[in-house]
């Protein structure tokens, strides 16, 4: 992963990683038990809410800043093609060079 020039997004990515690790640790701890207590369930819900918020923030930032990486019809539909032509004939001086 490349470094983020936006410090807020870098912080959100770090938080997301930390929150996911905390949620995994709680879920592993609760794996052997029949049911978890109310406080544990509230903690899990809070972690999931925070993970969702960070994920939405990062996704919104990436939608605003990233170019489309795919070359499917949907991503190419928004590109303006007025100044690009693949079938443009080459100049005769370039074509007959030895």
C-alpha positions in Angstrom: 0.0 0.0 0.0 1.3 3.4 -0.8 1.6 6.2 1.7 -1.4 8.6 1.9 -0.8 12.3 1.3 -3.9 13.0 3.3 -3.1 12.6 7.0 -6.8 12.1 7.9 -7.1 9.2 5.6 -3.8 7.7 6.9 -5.2 7.9 10.4 -8.5 6.3 9.3 -6.6 3.4 7.7 -4.6 2.9 10.9 -7.7 3.0 13.0 -9.4 0.5 10.7 -6.6 -1.9 11.1 -6.6 -1.5 14.9 -10.4 -1.8 15.2 -10.4 -5.0 13.1 -7.7 -6.5 15.3 -9.6 -5.6 18.4 -12.9 -7.1 17.0 -11.1 -10.3 16.0 -9.6 -10.6 19.5 -13.0 -10.3 21.1 -14.6 -12.8 18.7 -11.8 -15.3 19.3 -12.2 -14.9 23.0 -16.0 -15.5 22.7 -15.6 -18.5 20.4 -15.7 -21.2 23.1 -18.5 -19.6 25.1 -22.2 -20.3 24.7 -23.3 -16.6 24.6 -21.6 -13.3 25.3 -22.7 -10.8 27.9 -24.5 -7.6 27.2 -21.3 -5.5 27.7 -19.4 -7.6 25.3 -22.1 -7.4 22.7 -22.2 -3.6 23.1 -18.4 -3.5 22.6 -18.7 -5.6 19.5 -21.5 -3.4 18.1 -19.5 -0.3 18.8 -16.4 -1.7 17.1 -18.5 -2.7 14.1 -20.0 0.8 13.9 -16.5 2.4 14.1 -15.2 0.0 11.4 -18.1 1.0 9.2 -17.5 4.7 9.6 -13.8 4.4 8.8 -14.5 2.2 5.9 -17.0 4.7 4.5 -14.6 7.6 5.0 -11.8 5.8 3.1 -14.1 4.6 0.3 -15.5 8.1 -0.2 -11.9 9.5 -0.4 -10.9 6.8 -2.9 -13.9 7.5 -5.1 -12.9 11.1 -5.2 -9.2 10.7 -5.9 -8.5 7.4 -7.7 -8.6 6.8 -11.5 -10.6 3.9 -12.8 -8.1 1.0 -13.0 -10.3 -1.3 -15.2 -10.9 -1.0 -18.9 -14.5 -2.2 -18.9 -17.3 -0.4 -20.6 -18.6 1.2 -17.4 -15.3 2.8 -16.4 -14.5 4.0 -19.9 -17.9 5.5 -20.4 -17.0 8.6 -18.4 -13.8 9.4 -20.4 -13.9 12.1 -23.0 -12.5 10.8 -26.3 -12.7 14.1 -28.3 -8.9 14.5 -28.5 -7.9 10.9 -28.9 -8.0 8.8 -32.1 -6.2 5.5 -32.5 -6.7 5.4 -36.3 -5.1 8.8 -36.9 -2.8 8.4 -40.0 0.9 9.0 -39.4 2.7 11.7 -41.4 4.4 10.4 -44.6 7.8 11.5 -43.4 7.5 9.3 -40.3 6.1 6.3 -42.2 8.8 6.0 -44.8 11.9 6.4 -42.6 14.8 4.1 -43.2 
